[in-house]
Amino acid sequence: MLTRPADLAEDRLVAALDEGWGIGPVTLAYQPVGWGSHHWSVADAAGRRWFLTVDELHRRRTGTESLDGAFRRLRAALSVARGLRDSGLAFAVAPLPARGGEPLVRVAGDFAAALYPHVDGQSFGWGEYTAPGHREAVLEMVVAVHTAPAAARRDALRDDFTVPHLDGLHATLTGDTPDCGPYAHRAARLLAAHAKPVRDLLARYENLVEQHRDTPAVLTHGEPHPGNTMLTPDGWRLIDWDTALLAPPERDLWLLAADDESVLTAYAHATGHTPSPSLLDLYRERWTLADIAVDLARFRHPHTGTADDTKSFTLLTEIITSLT
């Protein structure tokens, strides 16, 4: 995220690092990278370095889910990364265990914090397969995740095909628009102007879910795009495991094969599973719906027009106006 959370003082994070991991005193430097979570680089007087990720739990809720429920889901996902790492899959960048072995800690009630080792290497942006062998390396890691031993899967939750904040999308479509910030009514007008393609998207997705609700599942990362990879001196790494779930393999494959369908053939050769075109469509449609619903949810809550708000509205406009 581009801006720090307004209602979380850094001294609360310093205290969390001390209480959760026994680290301190430290200095924090906010890193305006990624999208969805907040990040800080952490250093102590001895020169040791870490990477701290903080999530606003209210943004991770689905429907009427409690903050505790959102925390439990995030805990389960990050436990997967720890399980993969403990199973010998070194490419999985997992959170460092907090006291008690937990992968994250609760901060100030509304936030969750996870601490990672500092990783030196090359980072990438969304959609950029620019390095030699990059896509092939991601496919290799995805295959390893999908075929991971049972021990790595024991904490994973099952994908129930829920779209986060879908209730807010439906409410906005019916004209329910809270007056809670500079983008609230602009977002509602944007949605109203493109209501038909959005409703069509919802109908297509719901139909696909009914077709595939009982499909066998594997362990999936959820967002294996270039921005969630790093090239280090020790090889490729897969980061940001907060979306890990048991799900059909197409949950990872649609994105990986978006502009190179040879990936699907290579995956079938490696695993014996031929990807389903309709499941690829399901996860492609779900991604679009989730982007719309999450951005709308941002504008259905109090907001002030920060750089993150502006970027979110720009992305929402691009997505909605591209629907047919």
N, C-alpha and C positions, 0 to 999 in steps of 0.2 A: 504494500500500500504506500501511497505517496505521502500520507500524513499520519502522525502519531494519533493513537486514540485519545480523545480530549479528556476522558474521565478516568485515566489511569496514570498516576504519578510514577515517575521512574524510581522513586525511593521504595515504592511497593515492589517493583521488580528486583531491586537490590536485596530487599528483605527476603523475597521468594528464592533467590539464588542461594542466599545464606542458609535459609531454613530447609530448602528442598535438596540442595546438592552440596552444602557445606563449602560454598565458594564465596570468598570475599576477603578483604574489600575489593571492589571491581569498579571499572569505568564502563559506561555504556555509550554506544554511538548508534543512533537510529539509522537504519538502512532502507531507503525508499525503493525496495525491489519487490518483485513478485506481485501477486494480486489475490486478495482474500485474507491474508494473514499479515501481521506486523512483525518486523524483524529488527533485531539489534545485534551488533557485534559486541562481544564482551571480552575484556582483558583485565588481568590482575597485575600486581606490581612485579611479579616474577616473569612477566611476558607471556604467560599462558593465554590462549585465546579460545573462545567458544562462539557459537551462533545461537541466539535465543529467538524462538518463534512464539508469538502470542496471538491467540484467537479470541475474538469477541463472540462469546457463546450465543448471544441472541441472534447473530447472523447465521448461525449453523443450525438453528432449530428448524424442524419440519412441522408445519401445522401448529397445533396447540402444545407441542412438546415442551417440557420444562427445560430450564437451563441444566438441571442435573442430567436429563436425558441426553441433551446435546453433548455434555461432558463425557458421559459413558460411551457414546458412539465414537467420539474422538479418541478416547482412551483405547477402545478396541482396535481402531485402525492403526494407531501408532504402535500398539503391541505387536501387530503383524510385522512391522519393520524390524522390531527387536527379535522376533522369532525367526525371521529370515536370516538376519545377521548371525544369530546363535546357531543356525543350521548350516553355516558355512558359506552363505551367499554374501560375499564381501562387498558386492556392488550396492547393497541396500544400506543407505545412510540412515541409521536408526538413532533415535534419541538416547541420550545417556540416562541410565536409571537414576531416578531420584531416590531419596531415602525411602526404604520400604519396597524398592524395586519398581515403583510406578514409572511409566513413560512420560508423565506430565504432572503438573500440580495446578491446583485451583488458586487463582489470584483475585483478591478483592471481590469474590463471589461471581462476578460477571465474565471473568477471563480465565483462559487456560494457557499455561506456559510449558513449553518443551525446550530442553537444552540439548544442543548437538555439538559434536566435536567440530572445530574449525577445519574446513576442507580446502586445501589449495588446489586450484585447477581452473580450467576454462569453462565459463558458463555460456548459455545460449538463450536466445529469445524464442518466443512462440513461433513455431512453424519453420524454423531454420535448420535444415539438414545440410549444413555447409561443410562440416569436417568429413574427410574421407572415412568411409565405413560407419558413419554415424547411425544411419537408419538400421543398418544390419546389426550394429551393436545393441540398439534398443530392442530390436526383435529378439535377439539372443537373451537379453535380460527378461523380457516379457515371457518368453517360453520357460525360462527357469522359474519365474514366479508361478506361472500356471501349473507347473509340474512339481512344485515345492513339496517337501515331505509333510506328513500330517502334523508334525509338531509345530510347524510354522503357521498352520491354519487354525489352530485350536481356539484362538481368541477372536477370529474374524466373524463379523456379522454377515448375514445374508442380504443381498440386494433385494429390496421389496418393490423396486421400481418407483418409489416415491420421488416426486419432484419437489425440491425444497421451496417453501413459500408459495405453493400453488394456490392456497386459499386466498392469498392477497391478489394474485392474478385474476382469479374468478371474481373477487370483490370489485376490482378496478373495472373489469369488463361490464359489471352491472351498474357502474356509475358511482360506486362508493370511493370517494377521494378525500382522505384526511387533509386538512390544511395545515401541513406540518413543516413546510420549508419551500425554498425557491423552485425546486423541481417537481413538487408534488402534482400540481395541476398541468404542468407541461408534459410530464410523463403520462398522465391520464389522457390528455388530448391526443398525444401520439398513439397511444393504444387504441383509442376510440376511432381514429382515422384508419387504422389497419386491423379492425376487430375481426373481419371475416377471415383473413389468412391466419390470424392467431387462433381463432376457434377451429379452423380446419386443421391446424397443426395439433391442437389438443385432441381432436377426434382421431386423427391418424395414430397418435401416440397411444391413446387408450385402446384402440383396436389392436395394435401390435402387442401391447402388454397382455391382453386377453389371450392372444395366440401363444405366448411364450412364458406364461407365468410359472410353469412347472419344468422349465428347461434345466438340465444338469448344470452345475456351477463348478468353477475352479477359483483359485485365489487370484484376484486381479488388483492391479495398482489403481486403475481408475482414470489417470491422466498422464499416460506415458508420452507426453509431447517433448520436443527438444528443450523447452524451458525448464523441465524437471529432470534434466540430465546434466552431468558435468564430466569433463575429460580431465583426469588427474594423472600425475606421474605414474600411478599404479593402475591406471585403466579407467574404464567408464564407470560412472556411478549413477544410480537412480535415486532421486530425492523426493521430498514432499509426499509422504505416505498417508496423509490425512484422509484420503479418499479410498483406502484399501477396503475391499469387500469380497465376499464370495459371490460370484456372478458368472453368467455365461462369458466365455472368452472374448466374444465380440465387444464386450465393454471396453477392452483395451485396443482391439484390432481396428475398429472403425477409424480411429484417429491416426493410428500408425500407417494405415493403408489409404488415407484420404486422397493422396495424389500419387500413389504407386501401388496398384493392385497386385503387383508381383509379390508383395509382402504376404498376401493371403495364400498364395501357392506355396511359398516358403514355409509358412506356418503349418499348413496341412502336411507338408513333407516332414517337418520336424516332430509333429505331435500326433499325426493320424486323424486330426479333426478338421473337417472341411467347414470353414466359416459359413454361416447362414446369411444370405443377403438380407432377409427380413429382420434378423437380429442386428445386423450392422445398421439398417435403417432405424431400428428402434433406438439405439444408443445415439445415433446422429440427431434424431428428433429430440430425444431427451436432453441432450447437451444444449440445443437451442432453447428449448422450453425453460430449462434451469437458468440459463443466462438471463432470459427475459424476467422470470419470476424473482430471481435474486436482486436484480437491479431495481425492479418495481418495489420490492420490499424495502430497499434502502430509502426510497422516496415516500414510502408510507409511514416512515418513522421520522422523528425530528431530525432535521439536517440543516446545515447552514450555508452550503454552497462551497465546500472545500474543493481542493484540487481533485480529490478522489470522487466527490460528487459530480464534478464536471466531466471527468473521464468516464464515469459510469453512465451518465446521460448520453455522451457521445457514442459509447458502445451500444447502448440500448437503441439509439436511433438507427445505427448501422444495421443491427440485427433485425429490428422490426421492419424497416423499409426494404430489406432484402427478401422478405417472405413473399411467396407467390401462391 
